[in-house]
């Protein structure tokens, strides 16, 4: 009978275990909430380059810490720092006193929690040119006919047609994505 534990010691161990798992569950829920706030606070292009995001409390102050994979995105986030802090306050009632933007290193640089499971950024879909109708090309030729330098006129016309064909392809892709 000496190997049997007392009821009170079993109860204490059980309560400690429950408290620890409740604390871990609360931390996981908070981490999830912070990720969701970040998802709503920034443009999708930033999500594709975000490796991690945290809100840590140091005394009464909250610090938003974001890890990104590239210095270009860090610089752009830095330029939008105050707007993002304002969004956190207005949308989520989270007053962020400090906003740290860090560049990921090593294996952490390959962590993309906000990307779709496909792995590629959302904007990598290739654009497809949509040929302009002949009537539209004729309109553009008429507009360019006022340019006396033939070489310049042809170059401008070619550039305008190409630009409109690419833009038509992008619009077509957007409308197809909206239909899904």
C-alpha angles and dihedrals in degrees: 000000000000090000092062114099121225118256092242094055091048090048092049092050091048092050092048090050092048092048091050093049091046090053091049091048091051091050091049091049091050092048089051091049091051090051091050091049091051090049090055097040101056138048116266093250089066091051089059090059100038114109099177141349129198140171111210127186119222106182106309094337126094121212123198110212119191127182117202131181100231137043091226091063091044089055092048092049089049089055089052095042098115094043091053092048089050091050091052090052097045100039102033105018089239111143107206113196097180131027117198120190115194134179115236120238135202120347092350088069088070094056112104109170094168099050124098113258090257088080098221121105114262093245098057093093107123118247118235123209116235111205115238119241114257091245091059091048089052090052090052092048089052091050091050094045090087090069108095098198104085095203092050092045093052093045093049092046091050091049093048093049092047092048093050092046091053092045090050089052092051092048090049091051091048092051090049090051091050090052090058 
